[in-house]
Amino acid sequence: MARAGLVLPDLPLQSVSVNGQPRTFSVVPGPGPDAPLILALHGAGGTGLGMAALTGLAQRGPEARCAVAFPDGFMHVWNDRRGAPRLARRERIDDVAFMQALVEHLCQTGVNDGTRVYAAGMSNGGFLAEHLARNGLLDLAGVVLVASSATVSSRQARPVPAPVHETRFLAFHGTADPLVPYGGGPIGPLGRLVERRADRSPTLAGRGVTAPIEAVAADWCPPLPDGSRAIPRTAPVAGPSGDIGVERLSWAGPDGAAPSSELYRIVGGGHTWPGGAQYLPARFVGRVAAHLDATGILLDFTTRASGRPGAQ
């Protein structure tokens, strides 16, 4: 964290009991219980406060009139229900129950009124966020994935997301992500980041398989009247010379209104938070798209959907 220039925010640690076990989190409230609530889920090996530092949401969330909760995964990981044989130890941890208990607690303490809840996750946290949304396990107004997707097992179990007409989708994904392949495939462990992604051995598959992010984004667009899916519109995102190229893909709903699904395709980008710090050397996790402000886009996505002024 220090090498990346990140400083952990000074937020008190709180807890809720889940199946008799205390689960910890930090929270920054919005202006009132009607403020949108963002559940910011860190990646494997991270913490809630680390996610707050990486994204800047501890400061920028309240500035955009949003509340943000930063929960901690048990032993720094989430049980995203991917069913991977090498990660079976996670199965005893009920993170779905944790998210449900956390939202209930934040409602009881006046942080949120039970509406306009968003799940935003990076990597392992994104897989959990998509699982929650796809299966209707939380009443979510939107889901945001960064360097993440849906697992193949989750998508096969429920090909059409349960709340497809109610939940909006936003994602950021690098085409050179060495952990979560953009086009789908085995999810790679951190210890093998330096190995070539041409390796598709059972050892890698034992950590689960990710679905192609463009196919997952299309899942979240309601079908057209004839049952087909809309073809995404692609537009370049302006950036400075020498930085990574970015394209925005958007899937419009049946009425042609505002996109229900959006994907920022980061050409040559890695397993990073766009606009955030290069938290590990690029040779391990790939490059950051420095000019793409994922946090600002996330907050604008949240406030637009809630009928509030956009984030700055």
PLY file of the C-alpha trace (Angstrom):
ply
format ascii 1.0
element vertex 312
property float x
property float y
property float z
element edge 311
property int vertex1
property int vertex2
end_header
0.00 0.00 0.00
2.78 2.43 0.95
4.76 1.72 -2.22
1.65 2.51 -4.25
1.17 5.78 -2.38
-2.06 4.62 -0.75
-3.07 5.63 2.76
-5.75 3.75 4.68
-8.59 6.01 5.79
-9.17 6.39 9.51
-12.55 4.66 9.75
-13.78 2.79 12.84
-14.23 -0.95 12.49
-17.73 -2.27 13.19
-19.17 -5.78 13.19
-22.34 -7.79 12.72
-22.90 -11.37 13.81
-23.39 -13.94 11.06
-24.10 -17.50 12.16
-22.53 -16.70 15.53
-19.37 -15.26 13.98
-18.49 -11.55 14.07
-17.95 -10.08 10.59
-16.27 -6.72 10.30
-16.82 -3.67 8.11
-16.37 0.09 7.98
-18.89 2.60 6.66
-19.07 6.23 5.60
-22.67 7.49 5.75
-24.40 9.64 3.17
-26.60 12.64 3.94
-29.51 10.50 5.11
-31.18 7.10 4.88
-32.49 7.86 1.38
-28.91 8.14 0.08
-27.76 5.39 -2.29
-25.70 2.71 -0.53
-22.67 1.15 -2.20
-21.26 -2.15 -0.93
-17.59 -1.95 -1.97
-16.14 -5.48 -2.05
-12.35 -5.88 -2.16
-10.41 -8.45 -4.15
-8.76 -11.58 -2.77
-6.00 -10.72 -0.32
-7.47 -7.30 0.39
-9.42 -5.59 3.15
-12.31 -3.17 3.32
-10.02 -0.28 4.24
-7.66 -1.25 1.43
-10.60 -1.07 -0.98
-11.44 2.37 0.42
-7.87 3.56 -0.20
-7.63 2.07 -3.70
-10.94 3.52 -4.91
-11.08 6.80 -2.98
-14.70 6.01 -2.13
-14.34 6.87 1.55
-14.04 10.54 0.57
-15.66 10.69 -2.85
-18.74 8.64 -1.89
-20.10 11.13 0.65
-19.12 14.02 -1.66
-21.46 12.46 -4.23
-24.16 12.06 -1.54
-23.71 8.29 -1.32
-23.12 6.02 1.66
-20.39 3.41 1.22
-19.76 0.25 3.24
-16.39 -1.52 3.12
-16.83 -5.09 4.43
-13.96 -7.49 5.12
-13.80 -10.95 3.60
-13.01 -13.78 5.99
-9.21 -14.24 5.91
-9.15 -11.64 3.09
-11.27 -13.61 0.59
-14.93 -14.02 -0.33
-16.94 -17.18 -0.86
-18.29 -16.20 -4.27
-19.87 -19.65 -4.73
-17.73 -20.48 -7.76
-17.52 -24.16 -6.70
-13.77 -24.42 -7.34
-12.17 -27.59 -5.93
-8.97 -25.85 -4.81
-10.98 -23.22 -2.91
-13.29 -25.58 -1.03
-12.20 -24.11 2.33
-14.20 -20.98 1.49
-17.46 -22.90 1.26
-17.95 -22.92 5.02
-18.16 -19.12 5.04
-21.61 -17.71 4.22
-20.86 -14.36 2.63
-24.35 -14.13 1.15
-25.71 -14.11 4.70
-23.06 -11.51 5.61
-24.15 -9.14 2.85
-27.81 -9.61 3.79
-27.07 -9.01 7.49
-24.93 -5.98 6.67
-27.65 -4.30 4.60
-30.21 -5.04 7.31
-27.89 -3.55 9.96
-27.29 -0.42 7.90
-31.04 -0.02 7.49
-31.61 -0.43 11.22
-28.93 2.16 12.03
-30.31 4.75 9.59
-27.57 4.58 6.95
-29.97 3.34 4.28
-33.71 2.87 3.95
-33.51 -0.47 2.14
-33.63 1.02 -1.35
-31.01 2.04 -3.92
-28.41 -0.52 -2.83
-25.49 -1.19 -5.19
-22.83 -3.90 -5.06
-19.45 -2.91 -6.52
-16.62 -5.42 -6.44
-13.13 -5.94 -7.77
-11.90 -9.38 -8.81
-13.06 -11.89 -6.14
-15.38 -9.20 -4.74
-16.85 -8.70 -8.20
-17.62 -12.39 -8.55
-19.55 -12.21 -5.26
-21.37 -9.04 -6.36
-22.43 -10.63 -9.64
-23.54 -13.81 -7.86
-25.69 -11.76 -5.45
-27.28 -9.84 -8.31
-27.70 -12.73 -10.76
-29.49 -14.86 -8.19
-31.58 -12.07 -6.66
-30.02 -12.65 -3.23
-30.08 -8.92 -2.48
-32.48 -6.30 -3.78
-29.89 -4.42 -5.84
-30.46 -1.37 -8.00
-27.16 -1.98 -9.76
-24.01 -4.11 -9.86
-20.53 -2.89 -10.80
-17.64 -5.20 -11.68
-13.97 -4.23 -11.99
-11.50 -6.82 -13.31
-14.19 -9.42 -12.74
-17.12 -11.19 -14.37
-19.51 -14.05 -13.62
-18.17 -17.52 -12.96
-19.10 -20.18 -15.51
-20.73 -22.27 -12.77
-22.93 -19.36 -11.64
-23.91 -18.45 -15.21
-24.74 -22.04 -16.13
-26.90 -22.40 -13.03
-28.84 -19.23 -13.88
-28.30 -18.16 -17.51
-30.75 -15.26 -17.21
-30.23 -13.01 -14.18
-33.19 -13.09 -11.81
-33.88 -9.33 -11.58
-32.88 -8.49 -15.16
-35.57 -5.82 -15.57
-34.63 -3.99 -12.37
-30.86 -4.14 -11.91
-28.44 -2.10 -14.04
-24.99 -3.39 -14.91
-21.62 -1.65 -15.24
-18.20 -3.25 -15.75
-14.56 -2.34 -16.38
-12.25 -5.03 -17.75
-8.78 -5.10 -19.28
-8.17 -7.23 -22.35
-4.73 -8.18 -20.95
-5.95 -9.11 -17.46
-3.65 -11.98 -16.33
-5.95 -13.21 -13.52
-9.47 -12.95 -14.91
-9.26 -13.44 -18.70
-11.35 -10.95 -20.67
-12.55 -13.65 -23.04
-13.21 -16.18 -20.29
-11.18 -19.12 -19.02
-9.47 -20.42 -15.86
-9.11 -17.88 -13.06
-5.43 -17.52 -12.22
-3.91 -17.42 -8.73
-1.67 -14.52 -7.74
1.36 -16.76 -7.44
1.20 -17.56 -11.17
0.72 -14.08 -12.53
4.10 -14.17 -14.21
3.27 -17.33 -16.12
1.90 -17.22 -19.65
-1.88 -17.25 -19.88
-1.57 -19.86 -22.62
-1.30 -22.33 -19.75
-4.78 -23.83 -19.33
-3.88 -26.67 -16.99
-6.32 -28.37 -14.57
-4.37 -26.69 -11.76
-5.62 -23.31 -12.94
-9.12 -24.58 -13.69
-9.23 -25.84 -10.10
-9.69 -22.23 -9.02
-12.79 -21.79 -11.13
-13.54 -20.54 -14.62
-14.74 -17.09 -15.58
-17.29 -16.37 -18.31
-16.46 -13.85 -21.07
-17.24 -10.40 -19.77
-18.98 -9.23 -22.96
-21.36 -12.20 -22.80
-22.05 -11.46 -19.13
-22.74 -7.79 -19.88
-25.20 -8.87 -22.59
-26.96 -11.11 -20.03
-27.98 -7.97 -18.15
-29.71 -6.35 -21.10
-33.42 -7.24 -21.32
-34.30 -9.07 -24.56
-35.85 -7.27 -27.49
-39.53 -7.98 -28.36
-38.48 -10.80 -30.71
-36.45 -12.46 -27.95
-33.04 -11.50 -29.35
-30.41 -9.43 -27.59
-29.43 -5.93 -28.60
-26.12 -5.45 -30.37
-23.88 -3.23 -28.25
-22.85 0.18 -29.44
-19.11 0.82 -29.24
-17.58 4.25 -28.78
-13.98 5.27 -28.03
-13.24 7.00 -24.74
-10.90 9.95 -25.15
-7.59 9.78 -23.35
-4.11 11.27 -23.47
-1.56 10.09 -26.01
0.43 7.14 -24.73
-2.17 5.91 -22.24
-4.17 2.71 -22.65
-7.03 2.82 -25.14
-10.57 2.47 -23.82
-13.85 1.66 -25.57
-17.32 1.91 -24.07
-19.81 -0.79 -25.02
-23.46 -0.14 -24.19
-26.53 -2.32 -24.53
-29.81 -0.39 -24.76
-33.05 -1.77 -23.38
-36.06 -2.76 -25.53
-37.43 0.78 -25.52
-34.11 2.23 -26.70
-33.80 4.27 -23.51
-30.70 4.67 -21.37
-28.36 1.65 -21.46
-29.17 -1.06 -18.95
-25.70 -2.57 -19.38
-22.35 -0.85 -19.92
-18.81 -2.20 -20.30
-15.58 -0.24 -20.46
-13.20 -2.38 -22.50
-9.64 -1.39 -21.59
-7.44 -2.41 -24.49
-4.22 -3.79 -23.02
-5.34 -3.07 -19.46
-4.58 -5.41 -16.58
-6.03 -6.58 -13.28
-6.36 -3.08 -11.86
-8.78 -0.37 -10.76
-8.89 2.20 -13.61
-7.73 5.57 -12.38
-6.36 3.96 -9.23
-2.83 3.20 -8.10
-0.51 0.69 -9.76
-0.70 -1.39 -6.58
1.69 -4.06 -7.92
4.24 -3.81 -10.75
2.74 -4.04 -14.22
4.71 -7.21 -14.92
2.53 -8.95 -12.33
-0.95 -7.43 -12.74
-0.79 -5.47 -15.97
-1.18 -1.77 -16.63
-3.61 0.74 -15.14
-5.68 2.98 -17.40
-4.69 6.13 -15.54
-7.08 8.49 -17.33
-10.21 6.35 -16.85
-11.87 7.39 -13.58
-13.71 4.22 -12.60
-14.68 5.68 -9.22
-16.23 8.77 -10.81
-18.08 6.69 -13.40
-19.32 4.36 -10.65
-20.64 7.29 -8.61
-22.27 8.87 -11.66
-23.86 5.49 -12.47
-25.21 5.31 -8.92
-26.49 8.85 -8.66
-28.02 8.87 -12.16
-30.00 5.74 -11.37
-31.16 7.32 -8.11
-32.32 10.56 -9.72
-29.64 12.60 -7.97
-27.09 15.07 -9.30
-24.10 13.35 -10.88
-20.80 12.88 -9.07
-17.95 15.22 -9.81
0 1
1 2
2 3
3 4
4 5
5 6
6 7
7 8
8 9
9 10
10 11
11 12
12 13
13 14
14 15
15 16
16 17
17 18
18 19
19 20
20 21
21 22
22 23
23 24
24 25
25 26
26 27
27 28
28 29
29 30
30 31
31 32
32 33
33 34
34 35
35 36
36 37
37 38
38 39
39 40
40 41
41 42
42 43
43 44
44 45
45 46
46 47
47 48
48 49
49 50
50 51
51 52
52 53
53 54
54 55
55 56
56 57
57 58
58 59
59 60
60 61
61 62
62 63
63 64
64 65
65 66
66 67
67 68
68 69
69 70
70 71
71 72
72 73
73 74
74 75
75 76
76 77
77 78
78 79
79 80
80 81
81 82
82 83
83 84
84 85
85 86
86 87
87 88
88 89
89 90
90 91
91 92
92 93
93 94
94 95
95 96
96 97
97 98
98 99
99 100
100 101
101 102
102 103
103 104
104 105
105 106
106 107
107 108
108 109
109 110
110 111
111 112
112 113
113 114
114 115
115 116
116 117
117 118
118 119
119 120
120 121
121 122
122 123
123 124
124 125
125 126
126 127
127 128
128 129
129 130
130 131
131 132
132 133
133 134
134 135
135 136
136 137
137 138
138 139
139 140
140 141
141 142
142 143
143 144
144 145
145 146
146 147
147 148
148 149
149 150
150 151
151 152
152 153
153 154
154 155
155 156
156 157
157 158
158 159
159 160
160 161
161 162
162 163
163 164
164 165
165 166
166 167
167 168
168 169
169 170
170 171
171 172
172 173
173 174
174 175
175 176
176 177
177 178
178 179
179 180
180 181
181 182
182 183
183 184
184 185
185 186
186 187
187 188
188 189
189 190
190 191
191 192
192 193
193 194
194 195
195 196
196 197
197 198
198 199
199 200
200 201
201 202
202 203
203 204
204 205
205 206
206 207
207 208
208 209
209 210
210 211
211 212
212 213
213 214
214 215
215 216
216 217
217 218
218 219
219 220
220 221
221 222
222 223
223 224
224 225
225 226
226 227
227 228
228 229
229 230
230 231
231 232
232 233
233 234
234 235
235 236
236 237
237 238
238 239
239 240
240 241
241 242
242 243
243 244
244 245
245 246
246 247
247 248
248 249
249 250
250 251
251 252
252 253
253 254
254 255
255 256
256 257
257 258
258 259
259 260
260 261
261 262
262 263
263 264
264 265
265 266
266 267
267 268
268 269
269 270
270 271
271 272
272 273
273 274
274 275
275 276
276 277
277 278
278 279
279 280
280 281
281 282
282 283
283 284
284 285
285 286
286 287
287 288
288 289
289 290
290 291
291 292
292 293
293 294
294 295
295 296
296 297
297 298
298 299
299 300
300 301
301 302
302 303
303 304
304 305
305 306
306 307
307 308
308 309
309 310
310 311
